Amino acid sequence: MHAGGSLNAIKQKPLVTPELRQTITILTMATADMIRYIENAVLENPMLEIIEDADTVEDVPRADREDFTLDWCTLLAECGQIDCSFDHTWTQAEDPLQDSTEHCLAQAPTLQEHLDLQLHLARSGARIRKIAGHLIKNIDGRGYLRQDLQNTRQVDSCTAQDVEQALRLVQSFDPPGVGGRDLKECLLLQLERRGLRNALMERLVSLFIKDPTGGSLSRIARSLGFAAEELTARCDLIRSLSPDPGSSFSRPGELRYIIPDVVVEQAGDEFLVLVNDLSVPRLMVSRTYQALLTERGACDLHDARFLEDKLQAAVRLIRSVEQRRSTLHRVAQLIIESQSEFLNKGLDYLRPLKLESVARVVGLHRSTVSRTIAHKYVETPRGVFELKVFCGGYGQPPA
């Protein structure tokens, strides 16, 4: 009975295939990261080629290109190597703005703009928001608060409790660590965001700042009651934190650009949602190696198996990239359709959706929607925003 129950549990455990794992990884990536991922994959896989020129593709009839890819996909599916359970399109959709290069780049927001947007969306009283706005104006480019809280009280004629509440609000914003008044507080705020802040970690951070090289790890370990290995792991965790949380944002007057993952264009009374994949390398399976693999007698068994493995990896990557494009478009389309008032009237009319609502409507799991909007930017007629702005990613008051 027990053995049977264990067997059923094993049978019911979902299998994470290489394709699913890769799809999840690519789905979470921003466009710039995905471009680097694809370029590295092409270097490692001779079966993959980047289409440098659209004319190169036109040398081969579109029907032949699609049939070949679909034939290989079908063959590998029959062998149990890949999953063909979701719909796909192997060629890029023809968008009305396909040839416009102006949608490849958008000016990155400054840290000030990023914090002001979150403040605008914050669910807090007008008084606290006003004080928080004053604090944000005194956060430098690295993300540190450079004004004494006593001065803030004098400027805004408020209580110490009001200022502390406003500070906690600002420190709850993205990026983690922003609003810290020194390095220690900055690091502790990041640990707190991860749920790892406690009395021991606070003490360790203080000691780490004094001795970042860990030259006296043994002495520190003894004083904190840690084993040396455990202390090393915790120090590595602290090293992974950012001492400059604002460094990824552009400075006022500085021209720094991002690649928006989604572009929204107005066409009359409607808004078109386009996945900005113009800068993403277009992939195809190498026709040279296709022919070599088809002619089994042209290569030995070892080489044939090698090429088959690389073909499977190539098809998985092409499918994963297409799956990301399709999922991102579905989620972005729903989000934009719900924000017509914001797009027509301005920021005061932005009404973030709940992740659960988006997931239910598009028929995806909540975690899939979360991965889809992670690290993604959308360029709208009202400016450039992170997608999570529209899904309740900001504005939650501290507990």
C-alpha positions as CSV (number, residue, x, y, z in Angstrom):
1,M,0.0,0.0,0.0
2,H,2.8,2.4,0.9
3,A,4.8,1.4,-2.1
4,G,1.8,2.0,-4.4
5,G,1.2,5.4,-2.8
6,S,4.9,6.3,-3.4
7,L,4.6,5.2,-7.0
8,N,1.5,7.3,-7.6
9,A,3.3,10.3,-6.1
10,I,6.2,9.8,-8.5
11,K,3.9,9.4,-11.5
12,Q,2.0,12.6,-10.5
13,K,5.1,14.7,-10.1
14,P,5.4,17.1,-13.1
15,L,8.4,16.7,-15.3
16,V,10.4,19.8,-16.0
17,T,11.8,19.2,-19.5
18,P,14.8,21.0,-20.9
19,E,12.5,22.9,-23.2
20,L,10.2,24.0,-20.3
21,R,13.2,25.1,-18.3
22,Q,14.6,27.1,-21.2
23,T,11.2,28.7,-21.9
24,I,10.9,29.8,-18.3
25,T,14.4,31.3,-18.4
26,I,13.9,33.2,-21.6
27,L,10.4,34.3,-20.6
28,T,11.9,36.2,-17.6
29,M,14.6,37.9,-19.5
30,A,14.6,41.5,-20.7
31,T,15.2,42.0,-24.4
32,A,18.8,43.0,-24.0
33,D,19.5,39.9,-21.9
34,M,17.8,37.7,-24.3
35,I,19.9,39.1,-27.2
36,R,23.1,38.1,-25.4
37,Y,21.6,34.7,-24.5
38,I,20.8,34.0,-28.2
39,E,24.2,35.2,-29.4
40,N,26.0,32.9,-26.9
41,A,23.7,30.0,-28.0
42,V,24.6,30.6,-31.6
43,L,28.3,30.4,-30.7
44,E,27.9,27.1,-29.0
45,N,25.5,25.4,-31.5
46,P,26.5,25.0,-35.1
47,M,22.9,24.1,-36.0
48,L,21.9,27.7,-35.2
49,E,22.4,30.6,-37.6
50,I,21.5,34.3,-37.3
51,I,19.7,35.7,-40.3
52,E,21.8,38.7,-41.0
53,D,19.8,40.0,-43.9
54,A,16.2,39.6,-44.7
55,D,17.1,39.0,-48.4
56,T,18.9,35.9,-47.3
57,V,15.7,34.4,-46.1
58,E,13.9,35.4,-49.3
59,D,16.2,33.2,-51.3
60,V,14.3,30.2,-49.9
61,P,10.6,30.2,-50.4
62,R,8.7,30.8,-47.2
63,A,6.6,27.7,-47.6
64,D,9.8,25.6,-47.8
65,R,11.3,27.3,-44.7
66,E,8.2,26.6,-42.7
67,D,7.7,23.1,-44.0
68,F,11.3,22.2,-43.2
69,T,11.2,23.5,-39.6
70,L,7.8,21.9,-39.0
71,D,9.0,18.6,-40.4
72,W,11.9,18.5,-38.0
73,C,9.7,19.6,-35.1
74,T,7.3,16.8,-35.9
75,L,10.1,14.3,-36.2
76,L,11.6,15.2,-32.9
77,A,8.2,15.3,-31.2
78,E,7.5,11.7,-32.5
79,C,10.8,10.7,-30.9
80,G,9.7,12.2,-27.6
81,Q,12.5,14.8,-27.7
82,I,10.4,18.0,-27.7
83,D,6.8,19.1,-26.8
84,C,4.6,20.3,-29.6
85,S,1.6,20.9,-27.4
86,F,1.4,24.7,-27.9
87,D,0.7,26.7,-31.0
88,H,3.6,28.4,-32.7
89,T,4.5,30.7,-35.6
90,W,7.9,30.2,-37.1
91,T,8.2,33.4,-39.0
92,Q,7.9,36.9,-37.6
93,A,4.4,38.4,-37.7
94,E,4.1,41.3,-40.1
95,D,3.6,44.4,-38.0
96,P,2.6,47.7,-39.5
97,L,5.7,49.2,-37.8
98,Q,8.1,46.4,-38.6
99,D,10.5,48.5,-40.5
100,S,10.6,51.4,-38.1
101,T,13.9,51.5,-36.2
102,E,12.7,54.3,-33.9
103,H,11.0,51.7,-31.7
104,C,14.3,49.9,-30.8
105,L,15.4,52.3,-28.2
106,A,13.9,54.5,-25.5
107,Q,15.5,56.9,-23.0
108,A,16.0,55.2,-19.7
109,P,14.2,56.9,-16.7
110,T,16.3,58.6,-14.0
111,L,16.1,57.3,-10.5
112,Q,14.2,60.4,-9.5
113,E,11.5,59.7,-12.2
114,H,11.4,56.1,-11.1
115,L,10.8,57.0,-7.5
116,D,8.3,59.7,-8.3
117,L,6.2,57.3,-10.3
118,Q,6.1,54.8,-7.4
119,L,5.2,57.6,-5.1
120,H,2.3,58.6,-7.4
121,L,1.0,55.0,-7.2
122,A,1.6,54.6,-3.5
123,R,-1.4,53.9,-1.3
124,S,-0.8,56.4,1.4
125,G,-2.2,59.7,2.8
126,A,-1.5,63.0,1.1
127,R,0.6,64.3,4.1
128,I,2.9,61.3,4.0
129,R,3.2,61.4,0.3
130,K,4.2,65.1,0.4
131,I,6.9,64.3,3.0
132,A,8.1,61.3,0.9
133,G,8.3,63.6,-2.1
134,H,10.6,65.9,-0.2
135,L,12.8,62.9,0.8
136,I,13.0,61.7,-2.8
137,K,14.3,65.0,-3.9
138,N,17.2,64.5,-1.5
139,I,18.2,61.0,-2.7
140,D,21.4,61.1,-4.7
141,G,22.2,59.2,-7.9
142,R,23.5,56.2,-6.0
143,G,20.2,55.9,-4.1
144,Y,21.2,57.3,-0.7
145,L,19.2,59.8,1.3
146,R,21.4,62.8,1.9
147,Q,19.3,64.9,4.2
148,D,19.0,64.8,7.9
149,L,15.5,63.8,9.0
150,Q,15.4,66.7,11.5
151,N,15.8,69.2,8.6
152,T,12.8,67.4,6.9
153,R,10.7,68.0,10.0
154,Q,11.6,71.7,9.9
155,V,10.8,72.1,6.2
156,D,7.5,70.3,6.2
157,S,6.4,71.1,9.8
158,C,5.6,67.6,10.6
159,T,6.1,65.1,13.5
160,A,9.0,62.7,13.8
161,Q,6.5,59.9,13.4
162,D,5.3,61.3,10.0
163,V,8.8,61.5,8.8
164,E,9.6,58.0,9.8
165,Q,6.5,56.7,8.1
166,A,7.4,58.6,4.9
167,L,10.9,57.2,5.0
168,R,9.7,53.7,5.4
169,L,7.4,54.3,2.4
170,V,10.3,55.5,0.2
171,Q,12.5,52.6,1.4
172,S,9.8,50.2,0.3
173,F,10.3,51.3,-3.3
174,D,12.3,49.7,-6.0
175,P,15.3,49.3,-6.3
176,P,15.8,47.5,-3.0
177,G,18.1,49.6,-0.7
178,V,17.0,53.0,-2.0
179,G,16.6,55.6,0.7
180,G,19.3,54.2,2.9
181,R,21.3,56.8,4.8
182,D,24.5,54.9,4.8
183,L,26.0,51.7,3.4
184,K,24.9,49.6,6.4
185,E,21.2,50.7,6.1
186,C,21.3,50.2,2.4
187,L,22.5,46.6,2.7
188,L,20.1,45.8,5.5
189,L,17.1,47.1,3.5
190,Q,18.1,44.7,0.7
191,L,18.3,41.8,3.2
192,E,14.9,42.8,4.6
193,R,13.4,42.8,1.1
194,R,14.6,39.2,0.8
195,G,13.3,38.3,4.2
196,L,16.8,37.6,5.5
197,R,17.3,40.4,8.0
198,N,17.7,39.5,11.7
199,A,19.9,40.5,14.6
200,L,22.8,38.2,13.6
201,M,22.8,39.4,10.0
202,E,22.7,43.0,11.2
203,R,25.8,42.4,13.3
204,L,27.5,40.5,10.5
205,V,26.9,43.4,8.1
206,S,28.5,45.8,10.5
207,L,31.6,43.6,10.8
208,F,31.7,42.9,7.1
209,I,31.8,46.7,6.3
210,K,34.8,47.0,8.6
211,D,36.5,44.0,7.0
212,P,35.1,43.3,3.6
213,T,37.9,41.0,2.6
214,G,37.0,38.6,5.4
215,G,40.6,38.5,6.6
216,S,39.5,37.8,10.1
217,L,36.7,35.3,9.3
218,S,37.8,32.8,12.0
219,R,37.6,35.4,14.7
220,I,34.3,36.7,13.5
221,A,32.9,33.2,13.2
222,R,33.8,32.5,16.8
223,S,32.3,35.7,18.1
224,L,29.0,35.0,16.3
225,G,28.9,31.3,16.9
226,F,29.0,30.4,13.2
227,A,30.9,27.6,11.6
228,A,33.5,28.9,9.1
229,E,31.6,27.5,6.1
230,E,28.3,29.0,7.2
231,L,30.0,32.4,7.8
232,T,31.6,32.3,4.3
233,A,28.2,31.6,2.7
234,R,26.6,34.6,4.6
235,C,29.5,36.9,3.6
236,D,29.0,35.8,0.0
237,L,25.3,36.7,0.3
238,I,26.3,40.2,1.6
239,R,28.8,40.6,-1.3
240,S,25.9,39.9,-3.7
241,L,24.0,43.0,-2.5
242,S,24.4,46.3,-4.3
243,P,26.2,49.1,-2.5
244,D,24.8,51.5,-5.2
245,P,21.2,50.7,-5.8
246,G,20.7,53.7,-8.1
247,S,23.5,52.9,-10.4
248,S,21.4,51.2,-13.1
249,F,19.4,54.4,-13.7
250,S,20.4,57.3,-15.9
251,R,21.6,60.6,-14.4
252,P,19.8,63.9,-15.2
253,G,21.0,65.1,-18.6
254,E,22.7,61.7,-19.3
255,L,21.6,59.9,-22.5
256,R,21.2,56.3,-21.5
257,Y,18.9,54.1,-23.5
258,I,17.0,50.9,-22.9
259,I,15.3,48.5,-25.3
260,P,11.6,48.6,-24.6
261,D,10.2,45.1,-24.8
262,V,6.7,46.3,-25.8
263,V,5.7,49.3,-27.9
264,V,2.3,50.9,-27.7
265,E,1.3,53.1,-30.7
266,Q,-1.9,55.0,-31.1
267,A,-3.9,54.5,-34.3
268,G,-7.0,56.7,-34.2
269,D,-9.0,55.7,-31.2
270,E,-7.2,52.4,-30.8
271,F,-3.8,51.4,-29.3
272,L,-1.6,48.9,-31.1
273,V,0.5,46.6,-28.9
274,L,3.7,45.4,-30.6
275,V,6.4,43.2,-29.1
276,N,9.6,45.0,-29.9
277,D,11.7,42.2,-31.3
278,L,13.3,44.1,-34.2
279,S,16.7,44.0,-32.4
280,V,16.4,40.3,-31.5
281,P,18.5,38.1,-33.8
282,R,16.3,36.1,-36.1
283,L,17.2,32.4,-36.0
284,M,17.1,29.6,-38.4
285,V,18.5,26.1,-38.5
286,S,21.7,25.8,-40.6
287,R,20.8,24.4,-44.0
288,T,24.3,23.1,-44.4
289,Y,24.0,20.9,-41.3
290,Q,20.4,20.1,-42.2
291,A,21.6,18.5,-45.4
292,L,24.5,16.7,-43.6
293,L,22.1,15.2,-41.0
294,T,19.6,14.2,-43.8
295,E,22.3,12.3,-45.6
296,R,23.2,9.7,-42.9
297,G,25.9,8.2,-45.0
298,A,27.8,11.4,-45.0
299,C,28.8,11.3,-41.3
300,D,29.5,8.6,-38.8
301,L,27.2,7.6,-35.9
302,H,28.9,9.8,-33.4
303,D,28.7,12.9,-35.5
304,A,25.0,12.1,-36.4
305,R,24.1,11.9,-32.7
306,F,26.0,15.1,-32.0
307,L,24.1,16.9,-34.8
308,E,20.8,15.5,-33.6
309,D,21.4,16.8,-30.1
310,K,22.3,20.2,-31.5
311,L,19.2,20.2,-33.7
312,Q,17.0,19.5,-30.7
313,A,18.6,22.4,-28.8
314,A,18.2,24.7,-31.8
315,V,14.5,23.9,-32.2
316,R,14.0,24.3,-28.4
317,L,15.5,27.7,-28.5
318,I,13.6,28.9,-31.5
319,R,10.3,27.7,-29.9
320,S,11.2,29.2,-26.6
321,V,11.9,32.6,-28.2
322,E,8.6,32.4,-30.0
323,Q,6.7,31.3,-26.9
324,R,8.1,34.4,-25.1
325,R,7.0,36.7,-27.8
326,S,3.5,35.2,-27.9
327,T,3.0,35.2,-24.1
328,L,4.4,38.7,-23.7
329,H,2.0,40.0,-26.4
330,R,-1.0,38.3,-24.8
331,V,-0.2,39.7,-21.4
332,A,0.7,43.2,-22.7
333,Q,-2.4,43.3,-24.9
334,L,-4.7,42.7,-21.9
335,I,-2.8,45.2,-19.7
336,I,-3.0,48.0,-22.3
337,E,-6.7,47.3,-23.1
338,S,-7.4,47.9,-19.4
339,Q,-5.5,51.2,-19.4
340,S,-7.3,53.2,-22.0
341,E,-8.1,56.1,-19.6
342,F,-4.4,56.3,-18.5
343,L,-3.3,56.4,-22.2
344,N,-5.9,59.1,-23.1
345,K,-5.9,61.2,-20.0
346,G,-2.6,60.7,-18.1
347,L,-1.0,59.2,-15.0
348,D,-3.8,60.1,-12.6
349,Y,-6.0,57.5,-14.4
350,L,-3.6,54.6,-14.1
351,R,-5.3,51.7,-12.4
352,P,-3.0,48.7,-11.8
353,L,-4.4,45.3,-12.2
354,K,-3.9,42.3,-9.9
355,L,-1.7,39.5,-11.1
356,E,-4.4,37.0,-10.3
357,S,-6.9,38.9,-12.6
358,V,-4.4,39.0,-15.5
359,A,-3.6,35.3,-15.1
360,R,-7.3,34.4,-15.0
361,V,-8.2,36.3,-18.2
362,V,-5.2,35.2,-20.3
363,G,-5.5,31.6,-19.0
364,L,-2.0,31.5,-17.5
365,H,-0.6,30.7,-14.1
366,R,0.1,33.6,-11.8
367,S,3.8,32.8,-11.7
368,T,3.9,32.8,-15.5
369,V,2.4,36.3,-15.6
370,S,4.9,37.4,-13.0
371,R,7.8,36.1,-15.0
372,T,6.4,37.6,-18.2
373,I,6.3,41.2,-16.8
374,A,9.6,40.9,-14.8
375,H,12.4,43.2,-16.0
376,K,10.3,44.3,-19.0
377,Y,9.7,47.9,-20.2
378,V,6.8,49.2,-22.3
379,E,7.0,52.4,-24.4
380,T,3.7,54.2,-24.5
381,P,2.5,57.6,-25.7
382,R,2.7,58.6,-22.0
383,G,6.3,57.6,-21.5
384,V,8.3,54.5,-20.8
385,F,7.3,52.3,-17.8
386,E,8.1,49.0,-16.3
387,L,5.3,46.5,-17.1
388,K,4.9,45.7,-13.4
389,V,3.7,49.3,-12.9
390,F,0.4,48.1,-14.5
391,C,0.2,45.0,-12.3
392,G,0.3,46.4,-8.8
393,G,4.1,46.1,-8.7
394,Y,4.5,49.4,-6.8
395,G,2.8,51.5,-4.3
396,Q,2.4,48.9,-1.4
397,P,2.8,50.7,1.9
398,P,5.2,49.2,4.4
399,A,3.7,47.0,7.1
